[in-house]
Amino acid sequence: MDNALMIFISMAMFAIGIAGVLAKRNAVIFFLSIELMFNAGNLLFVTFSRHWGNQIGLVWVFFVLVVAAAEAAVGLAIVINLFRSKQVVDVDQYDALKG
């Protein structure tokens, strides 16, 4: 594929992720939107790595995937614990978190 097309697809994915974070109040959709933004960044790393002919971008993709996996694991654990306490996944319901 052409590099310009890949950049456009990445920007569209990132914009959809931002729209999901800003518009939806569901915690699961919130985390999926963040993952979509991470993947948009990964697509840019791969595109520019291929364009310039080096492997640095692919190394950064690996690090972003590790961070995304850790974020997904911790985020899902938090969402499950909050759902058990209030039986809702709307992030507006969790304004007063107490220990």
Buried (B, 14 or more C-beta within 10 A) or exposed (E): EEEEEBBEBBEEBBEBBBEBBEEBEBBEBBBBBBBBBBBBBBBBBBBBBBEEEEEEBEEBBEEBEEEBEEBBEEBEEBBEEBEEEEEEBEBEBBEEEEE
